[in-house]
Amino acid sequence: MTATNGGFVHESETNAVTAPIVGLVDNPTVSSGITPTIKWDYTTIDEGDPKQFRVCVFESGTRNIIYTSDALALDANEHTLPDDIVIIGEKYTIAVMAEDTIYKEDFGSNNQIAQSRSGMYVEYTPYSQIPGMTDQVYMPMVSVDLNPNDNYGAVFEFDICVNSNDMYFLDPWISIGYDFKVGEGDPLFSSVLLPDIGDGFFDLYYLIDDEWVYQTKIEGGTEYFFGAEGVEMFRISGVEESLGLDPQDATAFVTGIRFNGEGHFTGGMTPILQWDAKPKSMPWIPLLLFND
């Protein structure tokens, strides 16, 4: 590197630094209440392991950091937030970081500098426990809304390991309804459990000949089964406007899903802002988080 100031020229050599490889944090779940437990999995890449994990909480509106955990051990896969960090109904971003650190004498014996970091960020709204819901809820990654002028919001995308025995609870934000779709090669949906909010009833639609066709009403809090073969895509509508048209509203719409086999669920939920009988072409943007 060369620096010049008038007639003075200074040259120095910059050493190349190769940072270690850090793997991926994935499969995030968050429990209910004001002291939620965040759980995660870790996938090693090229035999690279972090030295520690760390959890941070941001205000979604300002991105101000309101909480940073101490360094967590390499074998850690969960962390419970202390009291007075989050408030029911407010929106937050939770980050789980895998860090490879180095010791720097210049900064004192208790300081570690992250030379490599891999992070997972999820949007989170604390909620009270919903009847029929398990404690841990899978959180989506929110894609970019490629057409902000249409009747749909950005796709809430998931990448989680699933099987045919368990129910998986998904947590997007509220709108007047959602289109659900599996990713290519995913197991199909076998049942759905909707929250008991509003009047407690929702409308189920199937996509037939490129049109959404009404099938039946589903009662919130009661599991509805699609049949032995399962379905690739379905629509839920009938969420009252009084609950919030904005998909960024803090009201949670936690949905339970079962699948007809084992594999990855890489699909998503597209919020409906206004009714449209035509399906939206969903932009399945690949995630950078995988779990094999």
N, C-alpha and C positions, 0 to 999 in steps of 0.2 A: 504494500500500500504506500502511496506517495502523497504527501501533503505539501502544498506550496503556499507561502505567505510572502508576497513581494519577491525579494531575492532569496529568501530562505526556503530551502527544500529539505524535507525530512522523509526518509524512506524507512519502512519497517516491514518485517516479514510476518504475515498472519498465518499461523499454523492451522491446518485443516483438522477439524474435530469430527470424528465419527461417533454419532450418538447410538447407544444400544437400541435394539428393537424392543418395543413393548406391544403386547397383544391387545385383545379387544375385550371390553366390558360389555356384556349383553344380557338379554332376558331380564329386564328390570321389573320388579314388582314393588308396590307401596301399599301399606296397610292403612286402615281408616284412623280417624281420631286426630288429636292435637300432638300426640307423640308417636308419629308413624314410624314403622320399621321399613327401611329400604333394603331390598335383597337383590343380588345380582350374581351372574356367572362370569367366569373369565376364560377366554379362549387364547391359548398360547400360539404365537406365530414365530416360526423359525427358531424355536427353542428359546425365545426371549421372554424372560419373566421380570415383572416389576419388583421393586424392593418394598413397596408399600401401596396402600389405597388411601384415598381421601374423599370425603363427601362434602359438597358445598351446596348451599341453598341460596337462590337469587330471587329477588322480587321480579315478577314477570314484566311489570310495567316499566321499571327503571333499570333492571339488571343489576341493581345494587346487591352485593353479597351481604346476607344477613346472618350467615352461619358457615363456619368452616370447622370440620372435625379435626381432632388430632390425627397423626399418622396411624393408619390401621395396619395390622399385621398382614403378611402376604397370604395367609390362609383364611383371612376374613372374607365373608360373603354376605354380611348384613351389618346394618348400623341403625340404631334407634335414635331419633332426634330428641333432645331434651325438651322440657317444658318451655313455654313462652317463645317458641321460635315461629310456629305457624298458627294461623287462625282459620277456623272452619269457614269455607266459602271464598277465601281469598286465593288468588292465583300465584303459583310459584314455579320456578324451574329448579329441578334437582339435578346435580351433576355428581357422577361417581368417577373419580380419576384413578387410573393405574399409573404409578410414577416410578421411574428409575432415577435414583438420586445419587449424588456424589457429595462427599464431605469437603467443605472449604474452610481451611484454618483461618482465613482472613475474616470470616463471619462468626467465629466462635464455635465452641465445641458442640453446642446444641442446635446448630443450624444445618439444614440440608438443602441443597440446590437441586431442583429437578432438571435432569439433562434430557430425559425423554418422558412424554406423557401421552396417555391415550384416555379420552374422556367419552362418557355417555351422558347425554342431556335429555331429560324428559320434562314435559309440562305436567304440573300436578296441582289439583285443587283438593284440599282436605275436605272430607265428607264424613258424616255420621254413618254408623253401620246400617246397611240396608237389609231387610228381611230376606233370607235365602241366599245371602252373599257370603262367600268365604272371606277370610281376613285379608289375603293378599290379592291385589288387583294389578294386572299387566298394564303398563303405560305405553302409549303410542309415541312414535316419532311423527312430527307434523311436517308434511311435505310442503312445497311451494304451491300456492294457488296459481295455476297457469292461466286462468281466465277469471279475474276478479269481477267481471261484469255478468257472469252467468248466474244460474240459480243454485250453485253449489259452492261449498267452501273447499279448503285444502283437504287432501286425503289424510286421514289418520292411519299411519302405517305400522304394522307389527312384524316382528321376526322372532317367533317363540317356538320351542319344541312342544308338540302336542301328542296326545294319544286318544284312544276311543273311550277311556274309562273316566277321565276327569273333566270337570267343567272349568273353563278359563274365563275370568272376568276382565272385561276390557273397559277402559275409562277414557272416553273422549269428552269434549264439552258439548253443551246442549245445543239443539236447533229444533226445527219442527219435525225432523225425522232423519233417517240414515239409510244409505245403501251399503249393504255388506257384500263383500266379494272375496273369495279365496284367491291366492296367487297361483300361478301356473305350476301344476304338479302337486299342489297342496291336497291334504285330505279335505273332504267336503264337510259342510256344516250338517250336523245331525239334529241339533236342537238349539233353542234360544230361551233365555230367561231374562225378561225385561224388568226394570225397577217399577215398584208400585208408587208412581208419582202422578200428580194431576188427577184425572178421573179414574186412573188405573187401567184403562183400556187403550190398545193400539191396533192399527190396521196393518195386516200382512199382505204384501204384494209379491208376485213372481214375475219375472221377465219372460213374456211370451210373444214371439214374432216382433221383437224390438219395441214392445209396449209393456208398461207396468200394468198388470191385471190384478185386481183385488181378489184375495182368497178368503180371508176370514178375519175376525177380531181375536186378539190375544190379550189375555188378562195379565197385568203386571204382577210379578211374584209367583207366577205359575209357569213351570217349564213347558214349552211347546215343542213337539217332536215333528220333524219334517218328513219322516218316513225312512224306510230301510236304506234306500239308495242315497239319501242326503241331497243337498242342493249346493250349487256353486255360487249362487247370488240371490239375495232377497232384499226387499225394502221394508222398513218399518216407518210408518207415519202415524199421525194422530197425536203428536206432542202439542199440547195447548200453547198458543202464542203467549199466554200469560207466564209461562215458564221460561220464556226467553227465545227470541228468534235468532239472536246473535250466537254463532258457534263458539265465540270466545267468552260467553257468559260463564260465570263461576259455578252455576248449578251443575252437579254431576249427573250423568246418565250412564251409570255403570251397567254393563250388559254381560250376562253369562252366556258362553258359547260352548257346545260340545262338538266333537268331530267324529267322523266315521272310521278313523284309522290313525296310525302313527305317522309322524313326519314333522315338517316345519309348517307353521302358519305364517305366510309372508304376505297375506292380503291386507285389507284395510277397510275403513269405514269412511264414507263420504257424507258429510253433513248436508242436508237439504235446507236451503234458505227459503225457497218458494217452490210450490208444487210444479212438477214438470213430468208429463207422462213418458217422455223420451229418456232413455238412460244416458248418463254422462259417460264419455270415454275416459276411463280412469287412468291417470298417468302413474303407472307403478314405477316410481323412481327407486332404483336399487339402494338399499341401506348399506352402510359401511360396517354393520354389526352382524356377525354370524355366530351360530351355535351348532356345531356338528355333533 
